[in-house]
Amino acid sequence: MSREPRLSLFSLNEDQNADFLHSKFSDQELKIYKNLSRRNTLKTSSVGRIFDAVASLLGLCDINSYEGEGAILLENAIDGYDLDNLKSYTNNLREGPIPTQEIWNGIYKDYCIGQDSGNIISNFLFTLARLIFELADQHQIKKIACSGGVFQNTTLVDMMIDLVPEGVKLYLNRDLSPNDENIAFGQIFYHLHDMDQKQ
């Protein structure tokens, strides 16, 4: 799915008959994917798929020609933002999973009324930044390690730095990138730590 942002769009968009889907999929593909979606129980924990869906919805990227292309194009589509004028696509965070569908429905509503793409992207990133701090507060977490490919998005990181509540510490990568290439690096350190404990 990460290679084709259009699939993330199809999966998140509740209206599977939306006109714009016909410009992204052949009739045969739509028939197959609609059938699969009725039976599919697969889940993902990757926020990157939401980035992909937004990129496809806004016409920036339907099929990635390199890793993370949709997310990079999203970031490049923002000229700037005013933190005071941004809105969150979700309110009243409850216990449980992040309300992905609620976020998506807000994005889709703004898209349908012709909201500027840059504003939609900025509001989306603002929503994610706020959610991180709301979840941390809900679980009384004061130290937040920002790891994963989405934290390569400098706009998201800048928003978090601007929004960080007093008493909360952000940990950001400096010497290594925050994405999946460092999984092996972490595994090596875990192994070394485990060997150290056994001696």
N, C-alpha and C positions, 0 to 999 in steps of 0.2 A: 504494500500500500504506500510506502514512503517514496516509491519511484513515481507514483501517479497521484498528485494532489487532487485530481478530479475524482478519484475514488473516495477520498476523505470527504470531499464535498457531497458526493452522492450519499454516503453513509450518514452524515450529520443532517442533511437537509430533509425535513419531514415531508415536504412536497416532492415526491419522486416523479411527478409529472410536470415540474417547472419547465417552462419553455427553454430556458438557457441550457438545460441538460442535453437538448437535441443538438446543440452546437458542439458539445463536448464528447458525445457518445453516438455511435451508430444505433439504429433501431434494434439490431441484433444484440449489441452490447447491453442496451437498456433492458431488454427482455431478460437476458441472463442475470444481470445484476439485481433486478427487481425480484426475480425468483430466488436468488441466493439470499437476499436481505430478509425474506420472509422466514427462512430457516436458520439463518446465521446467529450463533450465540457467541461468536468471538468478541473479545473485548481488548482494548489497548489502554495502557497507562501513559502513553506518550503524548505529551502536550504538543509535540511537533506535528501531529496529525491535524490539530486544530489550526496551526499556522498554515499547513498545506491547504486545508479546506478554504480558509480565508483568501489565500493567494489564488486559488482556482475561481472562487466566487467573483473576485474582483478582476478576473481576466488577466492576471499576471503570469500564471504558470499552471498548465494542466498536466504536463509530463516533465519531470525533472531531467535535465541533461547532465546534472552533477548533484552530489549529495547536498541537501539543504537549499537547493536553488529557490524554491518557493518562499522559504523563510527569509532568505537574503533579499529577494526582490521586494518582499513586504517592507523590510527595513529601509531599503533604498527609495521607496515610494513616499516616505515621510519627509517633508521639507522642514518641519519643526512642530512644536506643540506648546501649548500653554497649559501647564498642569492644573491651573485653577478652572479651566474651561472644559476639562475632560469629565466623562461620566463612566460609571461602571455598568457593565451589562448584567450584573447580578446584584441582588440586595438580600440582606438578612440571611447570611450564610448559616446553614443548619449543620448539625452533626451528619456525617456520612460523606459520600464522595463529592468531589467538586461538581457543581451543577452545569456540566458541559452543555446540555441541551438548552438550558436557560440562557447561557452565554451566547450560544449559536443563534437562538431565536432573536435575541437583541441585535446581533450583527446583521442577520438576514432582514429584519424589519428596517433597519437603517439603509441597507442596500436597496430595498424595494421602494423606499420613499426618495431615493436619489441622493442620499447623503454623500458628501465628498469622500473619496477613497482614503485620503490621508487622515481624515477625521475618524473613519471607521477603524483603521489600523491603530491609530493613537489610542482610541477608546478601548480597543481590544487589549493592547499592551498594558494600559492603565488598570484594566480589570484584573489581569493576571498579577500585576504588582500588588494591588490591594488584597487580592485573595491570599497571596502568600503570607502577608502580615496578619490577616484575619484568622487564617488557620493556625499560625504560630501563637496568636493570642488565645485562641480557643483551647489550645493544648499546652498553654503556659510555657512556650519555647522562647528562649531569649537569645539563642545562638542559631543562626541560619546559614548553612553551607549551601551556596548556590552552585549546584553541579548538574550537568546535563547540557545537551546541545542548545537548548533555548536560551541559555545564559551567554551564548555568543552574540546575542542580540544586544547591542550597546544601548539602544533606546530603552529596552526593558530594564537593563541594569542601571542606567541613569535615573529612571523613574523610581526604582527601588531605593537608590541612594538618597533621592530627594524625599521619599515618603517614610523612610525607616523611623519607627517610633523610638522615643527616648528609652534607653535601657536595653535595646535590642542590638545585637552585633551581627553584621553581615560578613561572611567569609567568601571572598571572590578569588578565583584563580589568578595567579600572577605569572608563574613560571611555565605552567602547562595549560593547555586549553581545557575548557570544562566538558568537552563532548566525549563520545564513546571511545575515542582513541586511547583514553586513559584508563579504561577498564582493566587492561592488562597490567598497567602500571600499579593500580590498586591491588590487583591479585598478587603481584610480586611482593609488595609490601606486607600483605596479609600473610603470605607464605613465610617471609622472613621473620615476621612477628611470631607466627605459630612455632617456627623452629626455635626461636629464642626462648619461648615459654617452656619448651620441652627439655631444654638443657639445664 
